[in-house]
Amino acid sequence: MSRIGKNPVPVPDKVTVSLDGLTVTVKGPKGELQRTLPEGVSVSQVDSTIVVSPTSEKRQSRERHGLCRALVANMIEGVSNGYSKSLEIIGVGSRAQVKGKTLVVSAGYSHPVEMDAPEGITFKVENNTKVIVSGIDKELVGNEAAKVRAIRPPEPYKGKGIRYEGEWILRKAGKSGKK
């Protein structure tokens, strides 16, 4: 049985959770999220906590137990506090800016790369080189941050490119001259 799944998820006062079978809807000050959980688990509300338990002792049910508990916990955290990921752009002439809801990144290509923000995601740029992706859905924030990073992943020789804030890049030695 999952050790993570055993822990009940506390629900803050400002958040309301409604359960309809396997569909969980969470409303909070930042917004509303809804997700249908996979078969094999049951979700119940006990006082001000959410309890996720497997419906059987089958392997698949036990595997999904911890996953579903983490998904519900992330939804509650997202509508109460929100999520954000920071990326840094490193390299001469590389920069980013926001035009409306579109992120425009100049990363050494012959053209600027434009990314439209999906519903629920906001882009923010500080000092032309720091991009902050924020929203209430942890999965969506992570995916959009990964798409921004994929525009120009960091290269191992000089470390230029777009990386997550605090990401450590393994550096390689360059060519050595003829002796």
C-alpha positions in Angstrom: 0.0 0.0 0.0 1.2 3.5 -0.8 2.7 5.4 2.1 1.8 8.7 0.4 -1.7 7.6 -0.2 -2.3 6.8 3.5 -1.9 10.4 4.5 -5.2 12.4 4.4 -5.2 15.7 2.5 -6.1 18.7 4.8 -8.5 21.2 3.2 -7.9 24.8 4.2 -10.9 27.0 5.3 -11.0 29.1 2.2 -11.2 26.0 -0.1 -14.3 23.9 -0.9 -14.1 20.4 -2.3 -17.1 18.7 -3.9 -17.0 15.0 -4.8 -19.2 13.3 -7.4 -18.1 9.7 -7.7 -14.5 9.9 -9.0 -14.9 13.5 -10.2 -13.2 16.0 -7.8 -14.0 19.7 -8.0 -11.9 22.1 -6.0 -12.8 25.8 -5.6 -10.6 28.4 -3.9 -9.5 32.0 -4.0 -7.3 31.6 -7.1 -9.9 29.6 -9.2 -11.5 26.3 -9.8 -10.0 22.9 -10.9 -11.8 19.7 -11.8 -10.4 16.3 -12.4 -11.8 12.8 -12.9 -9.7 10.2 -11.1 -9.0 6.8 -12.6 -10.8 3.6 -11.6 -9.5 1.7 -8.6 -9.6 4.3 -5.9 -12.4 5.9 -3.8 -12.4 9.4 -2.5 -14.3 10.6 0.6 -14.4 13.7 2.7 -13.9 13.3 6.5 -14.4 16.5 8.4 -11.9 18.9 6.8 -9.7 16.3 5.1 -9.9 14.3 1.9 -9.1 10.6 2.2 -8.1 8.5 -0.9 -8.3 4.7 -0.5 -7.9 1.8 -2.9 -11.0 -0.1 -3.8 -9.3 -3.5 -4.0 -6.0 -5.1 -3.4 -5.2 -5.5 -7.1 -1.8 -4.1 -8.1 -3.3 -1.4 -10.4 -5.5 -0.1 -7.6 -2.6 0.1 -5.2 -0.4 1.8 -7.8 -3.0 4.5 -8.4 -3.6 5.1 -4.7 -0.7 7.4 -4.1 -1.0 9.1 -7.5 -4.6 10.1 -6.9 -3.9 11.4 -3.4 -1.0 13.5 -4.8 -3.3 14.8 -7.6 -6.0 15.9 -5.1 -3.3 17.5 -2.9 -1.9 19.5 -5.8 -5.3 20.7 -6.8 -6.0 22.0 -3.3 -2.5 23.7 -3.2 -3.0 25.2 -6.6 -6.4 26.9 -5.9 -5.2 28.2 -2.5 -1.6 29.3 -3.3 -0.9 28.7 -7.0 2.3 27.4 -8.7 5.1 29.1 -10.5 8.3 28.0 -12.3 11.2 30.4 -13.0 13.5 30.1 -16.0 16.6 32.1 -16.8 17.8 33.0 -20.3 21.6 32.9 -20.6 23.5 34.1 -23.6 24.5 37.4 -25.4 21.5 38.9 -27.2 19.0 36.4 -25.8 16.0 37.9 -24.1 12.2 37.6 -23.6 9.3 39.9 -23.5 5.5 39.7 -23.0 3.1 41.1 -25.6 -0.4 40.8 -24.3 -0.7 37.1 -23.5 2.1 36.1 -25.8 5.7 35.4 -24.7 8.2 36.4 -27.4 11.7 34.9 -26.9 14.8 35.9 -28.9 17.2 33.0 -28.3 19.8 33.2 -31.1 17.6 32.1 -34.0 17.0 34.2 -37.1 13.4 34.9 -35.9 11.8 35.5 -32.4 9.8 32.5 -31.1 6.3 33.3 -29.9 4.3 31.3 -27.5 0.7 31.9 -26.7 -0.4 31.3 -23.0 -3.1 28.7 -22.7 -6.1 29.2 -20.4 -5.0 29.6 -16.8 -1.3 30.3 -17.5 0.4 33.7 -17.2 3.9 34.6 -18.4 5.9 37.3 -16.6 9.3 38.6 -17.6 11.8 40.3 -15.2 15.0 42.0 -16.5 14.5 40.6 -20.0 16.2 37.4 -18.9 14.0 35.8 -16.2 10.7 34.2 -17.3 8.1 33.2 -14.7 5.3 30.8 -15.7 2.5 30.8 -13.2 -1.0 29.3 -12.8 -3.1 27.1 -10.5 -2.7 23.7 -12.3 0.7 22.2 -11.4 0.7 19.9 -14.5 0.0 22.7 -16.9 2.6 25.1 -15.3 5.3 22.4 -15.6 4.4 21.6 -19.2 4.5 25.2 -20.3 7.8 25.8 -18.5 9.2 22.8 -20.3 8.0 24.1 -23.6 9.8 27.5 -22.9 12.9 25.6 -22.0 12.7 23.5 -25.1 13.0 26.7 -27.3 16.8 26.6 -26.6 17.9 24.0 -24.0 21.2 24.8 -22.2 24.3 23.5 -24.0 27.1 21.8 -22.1 30.1 23.8 -23.3 29.3 27.4 -22.4 26.0 26.9 -20.6 24.0 29.2 -22.9 20.3 28.6 -23.4 17.2 28.6 -21.3 17.3 26.8 -18.0 15.2 26.4 -14.8 16.3 28.7 -12.0 18.8 26.9 -9.9 19.3 24.1 -12.5 22.8 22.8 -12.6 24.3 22.1 -16.0 27.0 19.6 -16.3 29.8 21.4 -18.2 32.1 19.7 -20.7 35.7 20.6 -21.5 36.2 22.1 -25.0 38.6 20.9 -27.6 42.3 20.9 -26.7 44.8 22.3 -29.2 47.4 20.3 -31.0 50.6 19.9 -29.0 
